[in-house]
Amino acid sequence: MTGRPRSDDLPDLVPPMQPATVSGDPPSGPDWVVEVAWTGHRCIAYVQPGRRVRLLSGGNNSMSAAYPELTEPLLRRSPPGGMVLDGTLVARGEEHAPRPRLLKRRSARNRPSDETIRRIPVDFQVADLLWLDGHSTTDLHYADRRALLDGLGFASPPVWTTSPLPATELDTMLAIADQKGAEGLHARHLRGRYHPGGRSRFWIRVPVRRMRQVCVGGWTPADPRRPDSVGTLLLGVPSGASREVPSALHYVGRVGVSLEQRRQLAAALVARRVPVSPFVGDVPADAARHASWAVPELVGLVEFTGWIGGDRMRRPQWRGLLVPAAVRETAWARPPEPTPDTAAPPPDRPPAPSRRGSGASPASQSRELDPAPVTPPPGENRRLEQHFVYNSLNTIAALIRTDPSRARELLFGFADLSRANDRDGTSTLGQELDAVRGYLQLEQARFGARLQVEMDVEGGLEPVPVTAMQVLHVVRRAVQEEIEPLPNGGTLSVVARRTPPGCAITVTAGAGTPTMLLLTAVPDRVGDQGVRPRR
């Protein structure tokens, strides 16, 4: 083909390729890269400058009307001859939701209202390039397709490129995916070609295997005529926050056991038989039909790959009983919290407060604090699932090529921060400050010299109890609102000092007149207030 390509050269249909499922050990070696498998709707985007943008599902059904906000950013980055992109549509905040409820509300064929678009923003996570400027790219190696895709510059919402990392970091990526609730990774060989409508051993889905604690709340018999026999175990997790093995369980599924395990478990379960189910709510009819119930004193390990319908384990495998001393409160197989349907998601960036020179006094330039506790709104700590995740992985992926040791350090820091993000209830100031340091390290890698950090913590304060994520919440807000909008950035200062009720934390951010946040940990009321603002 010679001369400038015409926009009508764009193919009408490129059937999406599907990943193969790994059998045996995951791929490794320098020719493989891995990335998180985002949860959402598969989407192939056909972009024709001067004409239109078509969005087709994995089944080649049109989704164009449901996502009109993607048209402008796709056209803006397209070359004259158009392009075809392969990726995933993700409802912001539901990147790893086992049941993407928000995205379902945006997937109708009718055009959504402006209010719906604002309330349920959707991102297009682009993973591959199938056509560019009049030429098919499917016969190119993945490394070459990826280089062309990165050159298009999709680095901000609502269209992002994914962040593949070398397969040498597979274990860390699996740990991050486990913490985030993702069900798997995608592993791609750098020399792999794109096979429209087919599969290839050069693109593999690697499932995340989770090992979690469960209580045995009952069993179904191997033979209904012998109710004391054991066929499958009915599993649950504590419905409350008690550290003791509870009498009330949330049902999470059932699992088959081997013949030898059945014999070992039968006597223990029969001795604990009770006439009433220990599960809160209904147990599925097929599981409850011939079930016998048990006092949930037996705790075991189950390995599984994810969640079905939000609260049922996918492909569970029984791994044996635990002795009571090995039971850990943080290791229960708790289903992920559902994403609220009605809550308005946060804006891409909070509005920047007024700056020096606006005529406002220093007092008015300080953040106005409500006397109520500084507590993240519902789901606020889960906002690490949004653009911060994309930005962090993109930053680490870029550093892999220029500074591998620093990229690896940041990847470990991101994994630590993810664990802190998943911590519920009470934390300690030491754990909170570790999470703050991990977060600021990642943001400094992204902002460079625009973000300077000063931390001054009085010794001996690490054990002070605080509510999980409250300190990090304030620091993140300070960086986003006070430093990021400034062309030259600024300095973020965190100072912790002992006070009679516990400790006071002062977060100062920005250039010029600082914004002050004073937080006081209240050890005896941490369950209610944790970190409290003070004027």
Residue pairs with C-beta under 8 A, 6 or more apart in sequence:
1 9
1 134
1 135
4 80
4 81
4 134
5 80
5 81
5 82
5 133
5 134
5 135
6 81
6 134
7 48
7 49
7 50
7 51
7 80
7 81
7 82
8 48
8 51
9 81
9 82
9 134
10 46
10 47
10 48
10 81
10 82
10 84
10 131
11 46
11 84
11 131
11 136
13 56
13 60
14 44
14 84
14 130
14 131
14 138
14 196
15 60
15 196
15 197
16 42
16 44
16 58
16 86
16 196
16 197
17 86
17 194
17 195
17 196
17 197
17 198
17 199
17 200
17 203
18 198
18 199
19 186
19 199
19 203
19 204
19 205
20 199
20 200
20 201
20 203
20 204
20 205
21 204
21 205
21 207
22 187
22 204
22 205
22 206
22 207
26 167
26 170
26 187
26 204
26 206
27 167
27 187
27 189
27 204
27 206
28 167
28 168
28 170
29 167
30 166
30 167
30 168
31 189
31 190
31 191
32 166
32 167
32 187
32 188
32 189
32 190
33 164
33 165
33 166
33 167
33 187
33 188
33 190
34 164
34 165
34 166
34 167
34 169
34 170
34 173
34 185
34 186
34 187
34 188
34 206
35 127
35 162
35 163
35 164
35 165
35 173
35 185
35 186
35 188
35 393
36 96
36 162
36 163
36 173
36 176
36 177
36 180
36 182
36 185
36 186
36 393
37 177
37 182
37 183
37 184
37 185
37 186
37 205
38 88
38 90
38 95
38 96
38 125
38 162
38 182
39 88
39 90
39 94
39 95
39 96
39 97
39 98
39 100
39 182
39 183
40 88
40 89
40 90
40 91
40 94
40 95
40 100
40 103
40 125
41 57
41 58
41 63
41 88
41 89
41 100
41 103
41 107
42 57
42 58
42 87
42 88
42 89
43 55
43 56
43 57
43 58
43 63
43 86
43 87
43 88
43 89
43 124
44 55
44 56
44 58
44 84
44 85
44 86
44 130
45 53
45 54
45 55
45 70
45 74
45 83
45 84
45 85
45 87
45 124
45 126
46 53
46 54
46 55
46 56
46 82
46 84
47 53
47 74
47 75
47 78
47 82
47 83
47 84
47 85
48 54
48 78
48 82
49 75
49 78
49 79
49 80
49 82
52 64
53 64
53 70
53 71
53 74
53 75
54 62
54 64
55 62
55 63
55 64
55 66
55 67
55 70
55 89
56 62
56 63
57 63
62 109
63 89
63 107
63 109
65 109
65 110
65 111
66 106
66 107
66 108
66 109
66 110
66 111
66 112
67 89
67 106
67 122
67 124
68 111
68 112
68 117
69 117
69 121
69 122
69 158
70 122
70 124
70 158
70 159
73 154
73 158
73 159
74 85
74 124
74 159
77 152
77 153
77 154
77 159
79 132
79 133
80 133
81 132
81 133
81 134
81 135
82 131
82 133
82 134
83 129
83 131
83 132
83 133
83 152
84 129
84 130
84 131
85 124
85 126
85 128
85 129
85 130
85 149
86 126
86 127
86 128
86 129
86 130
86 194
87 124
87 125
87 126
87 127
87 128
87 162
88 124
88 125
88 127
89 103
89 122
89 123
89 124
89 125
90 100
90 103
90 122
90 123
90 124
90 125
91 97
91 100
91 102
91 103
91 106
91 120
91 121
91 122
91 339
92 120
92 121
92 122
92 123
92 157
92 345
92 386
93 102
93 339
93 345
93 379
93 382
93 383
93 385
93 386
94 100
94 101
94 102
94 103
94 339
94 385
95 180
95 182
95 385
95 386
95 389
96 177
96 180
96 181
96 182
96 183
96 336
96 385
97 181
97 310
97 336
97 338
97 339
98 181
98 183
98 306
98 307
98 308
98 309
98 310
98 335
98 336
99 307
99 309
99 310
99 338
101 338
101 339
101 341
102 120
102 339
102 341
103 120
103 122
105 116
105 120
105 341
106 112
106 116
106 120
106 122
112 120
118 344
119 344
119 345
120 345
121 157
121 158
121 345
121 348
122 158
123 157
123 158
123 159
123 160
124 158
124 159
124 160
125 160
125 161
125 162
125 390
126 149
126 154
126 159
126 160
126 161
126 162
127 161
127 162
127 186
128 142
128 145
128 146
128 149
128 194
129 137
129 145
129 146
129 148
129 149
129 152
130 136
130 137
130 138
130 145
130 194
130 196
131 137
131 138
132 148
137 144
137 145
137 148
137 194
138 193
138 194
138 195
138 196
139 193
139 194
140 148
140 193
140 194
141 190
141 191
141 192
141 193
142 188
142 189
142 190
142 191
142 192
142 193
142 194
142 202
142 203
143 190
143 191
145 194
146 164
149 161
150 161
152 161
154 160
154 161
155 161
155 394
157 348
157 387
160 390
160 394
161 394
163 390
163 393
163 394
163 396
163 397
164 188
164 397
165 173
165 393
165 396
165 397
165 400
165 411
166 400
167 187
169 408
169 411
170 185
170 187
170 206
172 411
172 412
172 415
173 185
174 185
174 206
174 208
175 415
176 414
176 415
176 418
177 183
177 184
177 185
177 208
178 208
178 210
179 415
179 418
179 419
179 421
179 422
180 385
180 389
180 418
181 306
181 307
181 336
182 208
183 207
183 208
183 305
183 306
183 314
184 205
184 206
184 207
184 208
184 305
184 306
185 205
185 206
185 208
186 203
186 204
186 205
186 206
187 203
187 204
187 205
187 206
188 202
188 203
188 204
189 201
189 202
189 203
191 202
192 200
192 202
192 203
193 200
193 202
207 305
207 306
208 305
208 306
209 303
209 304
209 305
210 303
210 304
210 305
210 306
210 333
211 301
211 302
211 303
211 319
212 301
212 302
212 304
212 331
212 332
212 333
213 237
213 299
213 300
213 301
213 302
213 322
213 327
213 328
213 331
213 332
213 333
214 235
214 236
214 237
214 252
214 299
214 300
214 301
214 302
214 332
214 333
215 235
215 236
215 237
215 238
215 245
215 246
215 249
215 296
215 297
215 298
215 299
216 233
216 234
216 235
216 265
216 269
216 294
216 296
216 298
216 299
216 300
217 234
217 235
217 236
217 249
217 251
217 277
217 278
217 279
217 293
217 294
217 296
218 233
218 234
218 277
218 278
218 279
218 283
218 291
218 292
218 293
218 294
219 230
219 231
219 232
219 233
219 234
219 265
219 269
219 291
219 292
219 294
220 231
220 232
220 234
220 254
220 287
220 289
220 290
220 291
220 292
221 227
221 228
221 229
221 230
221 231
221 290
221 292
222 229
222 230
222 231
222 262
223 229
223 231
224 290
227 290
227 292
228 266
228 270
229 262
229 266
230 257
230 262
230 265
230 266
230 269
231 256
231 262
232 254
232 255
232 256
232 257
232 287
233 254
233 255
233 257
233 265
233 300
233 318
234 251
234 254
234 279
234 283
234 287
234 291
235 251
235 252
235 253
235 254
235 255
235 302
235 313
235 316
235 333
236 249
236 250
236 251
236 252
236 278
236 279
236 296
237 249
237 250
237 252
237 332
237 333
237 334
238 245
238 246
238 248
238 249
238 250
238 332
239 246
239 248
239 249
239 250
239 280
240 246
240 248
241 425
243 329
245 296
245 297
245 299
245 327
246 296
247 278
247 295
247 296
248 278
248 279
248 280
249 278
249 279
249 280
249 296
250 279
250 280
250 281
250 311
250 335
251 279
251 280
251 281
251 283
251 284
251 311
252 311
252 312
252 313
252 333
252 335
253 304
253 312
253 313
253 316
254 287
254 316
255 302
255 313
255 316
255 317
255 318
256 318
257 265
257 318
258 318
261 318
261 320
265 298
265 321
268 298
269 292
269 294
269 298
272 294
272 295
272 297
272 298
273 292
273 293
273 294
274 293
274 294
274 295
275 293
276 293
277 283
277 288
277 291
277 293
278 293
278 294
278 295
278 296
282 288
283 291
298 321
299 321
299 322
299 324
299 327
300 318
300 319
300 320
300 321
300 322
301 318
301 319
301 320
301 322
302 313
302 316
302 317
302 318
302 319
302 333
303 316
303 317
303 319
304 313
304 314
304 315
304 316
304 317
304 333
305 314
305 315
306 313
306 314
307 313
307 314
307 335
307 336
308 314
310 335
310 336
310 338
311 335
313 333
337 379
337 382
339 379
340 378
340 379
343 378
343 379
346 383
348 387
349 480
349 484
349 485
350 477
350 480
350 481
351 481
352 481
352 482
352 485
353 365
353 367
353 481
353 482
353 515
354 360
354 364
354 365
355 365
355 486
355 512
356 365
356 512
356 513
358 365
362 513
365 513
365 515
366 513
366 514
366 515
366 516
367 515
367 516
367 517
369 517
369 533
369 534
369 535
370 533
371 533
371 535
372 533
373 528
373 529
373 530
373 531
373 532
373 533
374 470
374 473
374 474
374 517
374 519
374 531
374 532
374 533
375 467
375 470
375 530
376 469
376 470
376 473
380 469
380 473
381 421
381 468
381 469
381 472
381 473
382 421
384 417
384 418
384 421
388 442
388 476
391 442
391 446
392 410
392 414
392 442
392 446
393 414
395 410
395 442
395 445
395 446
396 407
396 410
396 411
396 414
396 445
397 407
399 406
399 407
399 410
399 445
400 407
406 445
409 441
410 441
410 442
410 445
413 438
413 441
413 442
414 438
414 442
416 434
416 435
416 438
417 435
417 438
417 439
417 442
420 427
420 431
420 432
420 434
420 435
420 438
420 468
420 469
420 472
421 435
421 469
423 431
423 468
423 469
424 468
425 467
425 468
425 527
426 465
426 466
426 467
426 468
426 526
426 527
426 530
427 465
427 466
427 467
427 468
427 469
428 462
428 463
428 464
428 465
428 466
429 461
429 462
429 463
429 464
429 465
429 466
429 471
429 496
429 503
429 505
429 521
430 461
430 462
430 463
431 468
432 466
432 468
432 469
432 470
432 471
432 472
433 455
433 457
433 462
433 471
433 494
433 496
435 469
435 471
435 472
436 455
436 471
436 472
436 475
436 494
437 455
439 472
439 475
439 476
440 451
440 453
440 475
440 479
440 492
443 451
443 479
444 451
444 453
447 483
447 484
447 489
449 489
450 483
450 486
450 488
450 489
450 490
451 479
451 483
451 489
451 490
451 492
452 489
452 490
452 491
452 492
453 491
453 492
453 493
453 494
454 491
454 492
454 493
454 494
455 493
455 494
455 495
456 493
456 494
456 495
456 496
457 494
457 495
457 496
458 496
458 497
458 498
458 503
460 498
461 496
461 498
461 503
464 502
464 503
464 521
464 523
465 521
465 523
465 526
465 530
466 521
466 526
466 530
466 531
467 526
467 529
467 530
467 531
470 519
470 530
470 531
471 505
471 519
471 531
474 505
474 507
474 517
474 519
474 531
475 492
475 494
475 507
478 492
478 507
478 508
478 509
478 510
478 515
478 517
479 492
479 509
481 509
481 515
482 490
482 509
482 510
482 515
483 489
483 490
483 492
483 509
483 510
486 510
486 511
488 511
489 511
490 509
490 510
490 511
491 508
491 509
491 510
491 511
492 507
492 508
492 509
493 506
493 507
493 508
493 509
493 514
494 505
494 506
494 507
495 505
495 506
495 508
496 503
496 504
496 505
496 506
497 503
497 504
497 506
498 504
499 520
501 520
501 521
501 522
501 523
502 520
502 521
502 522
502 523
503 520
503 521
504 518
504 519
504 520
504 534
505 517
505 518
505 519
505 520
505 521
505 531
506 516
506 517
506 518
506 519
507 516
507 517
507 519
508 514
508 515
508 516
508 517
509 515
517 533
518 533
518 534
518 535
519 531
519 532
519 533
519 534
520 531
520 532
520 534
521 530
521 531
522 529
522 530
522 532
